[in-house]
Every structure is written in C-alpha cells, then in structure tokens.
Amino acid sequence: MTQKISEVKTGKKAVILVDMLNDFVTGPLGCDRSKAIVPALARLVAKARENGVYVIYSNDCHLKGVDGELALWGDHAIKGTKGAEVIAELAPQEGDYIVPKRRYSGFFQTDLHLLLRELGVDTVIMTGLHAHMCVRHTTADAYCWGFKIIVPKDATDSFTEEDYNIGIKYLKDVYGAEITTIDELIF
C-alpha cells in the first residue's frame, strides 16, 4: 500500500490559506459557501500551530485602478482597506506569515516560493477560496516548484458546488494533490 502524503512525518508542511478575506466572505465578492468552511479552517490552523506547522496567508491585495483582475471582478481586496483583511475568525497570529498577491496565484510575483524554501517546507496544505481559481492557480505553481500538495476538501470551497467539484477534481487529476479531510491530516 502506498503511504499518503498526509501520513508522512518527514519534511516540513505549511498550511496556506488563500483569500479568506472580508471581501470574499461578506464583501462585494462575498460567498455564502465560504462561511461554512470557517470553523474547519479555524480548527486546522489551531492544529497546525500546536504542531509547529507553518501557517501562511496568501491574500489578494490589489492596487486600485491598476490591477487587471479588477476589470474582471470589480474593486475588491484593495490594499489598505478592511476588505483586504483576513476575517476576524481566522486572524493571523504571531509566527504566521502573510504574503500579499495581485493575481490569482499566491506564487506569481510574490516571495511565497522563497519563504517556503527558506522555511524548509516540502509539502503545502492548500485551503481557502476558490478551489477553481485562486486555490487552483496557487496549487499549479506549487506543483511546478515541486511541492507535495494536500487539499483538505472541507477547508476549501467555491462560489458554487459545480465550481468546487471541478476545482477539486482538477487539483487531484492534474497536480496529483492528495484530497483528504482536516481530521485525516497527521502533523
């Protein structure tokens, strides 16, 4: 039997929370489905911190009137606004890392790759919003950089069930992501 990535205790892991921001939960791009994953994410980050697993926030942080995504999605997560802040229930704590991004992928033109390498991380646990967009693009780059990928299906979501299912299937089929649950994760 092949051992699951989530069961391997060698190497270092990092939980990456993608776009769990006010604007994506209750703001202009608010997603009612996102509220359902907040308690699970809170449990996951608490479990990660207790076990010395890094917690990294990959957050949209756009420049008003400049970023191309704003033409598609309207103003959201504008740098310096309340909408660009992580929701209170998942607020970063001392020792966590915040990596702002201006595109879908948390790796594109950010220091996420450098941070993960300097921390010695070889496995990323991808969570947050949206499985078919920002989580997907961040996972694509994690795969290209050679990271092992775990996706707890109860810690990510999308605007619709269809988008979510498409996203999760794509992550598994194309990037070999291990699809699991928070309770199945072993730190």
JONOR-V958420 format. One line per field, one symbol per residue. burial: + if it has 16 or more other ideal C-beta (glycine too) atoms within 10 Angstrom, else -. Layout:
burial = ???
This chain:
burial = ----++------+++++++++++++-+-+++-++--++-++--++--++---++++++++++----+-++--+-++++--+-+++++--+-+---++-+++++++++--+-++--+----+++++++++++++++++++++++---+++++++++++++---++--++-++---+-++++-+--+--
